[in-house]
Amino acid sequence: MVREMYQKMGLKECGCKLCAENNFTLLAESDRYGFDLKKQICNVCGLVQTYPSLGEEFLNKFYSYLYRPLYTKATGAVDYKILILEQREKGIRLVEYLKTKIQNPLPTYNLIEIGCSSGGIIAEAAPNFKSVQGCDLDVNGTAYARNYLGLNVETSAMPSALPEGPNIFLMSHVLEHLNNPLKQLENLRALMKPGDLLVIFVPGLNAVKTGDYKHDLRRYFHIAHLTDFSAGTLSEMAKLAGLDCMEIDERVNAIFRVGAISTDRIRKSKKDNLENILEIEASYKKNNYKLFKF
């Protein structure tokens, strides 16, 4: 069904998601599931992305009903009880991460998760915050969060209301899925007050070189991941949206605060180029040498 919908709706060519240029080098012609998508690197800014890209109509339907069954390999209904266990582990790691990275006590903040699915992260993290809430397009997931976990979760792309006081906005493995990640960051900045924080976790492209996804870009490339961020490309995109980077690493775990909207030229990191992609490929061969011995 996913393949039929993808073929019917087609792909869009709107330029690079970071610099809007149309100057790419082809890296791969399929993802881990065998969809014939082109993964390309922008020669101007270094952002790796699916190009041409999946359109907004496809993505809205995909995330409302189809993404979780594909991701969990479910042949029937998604078992959210099992999925919650994975999400709760992420909630534990989130709290540990924030305690080491921010100065103010966590109970002074409200936690608002954009893309919360069935709510396991905020359910686990809730005792550490003033309040928690979330939103997601996953119809069944958000229903589970409300009905079985009793969470303040709505079926929407963005929160319809915000609590009083300082907020931490969380996007955990969400931004890479969006058709227009820069617009999403701009929308979030518009919601943020001085003192608010935005925490973003995405699967880091350069972390593949050091062992994530078993050094394998074929595992890393995914139909649902439209943008493949590095620390450099996410930092530059956030600057365009008016967000200052407080913390970021190559896995890519990051914290941002409200800043001035940048009018500076996009700075291309030395790590964001074709030579770096070849180094990632070389790391796979080096660490899986048994596959290549006869």
Disulfide bonds with the S-S distance in Angstrom:
none
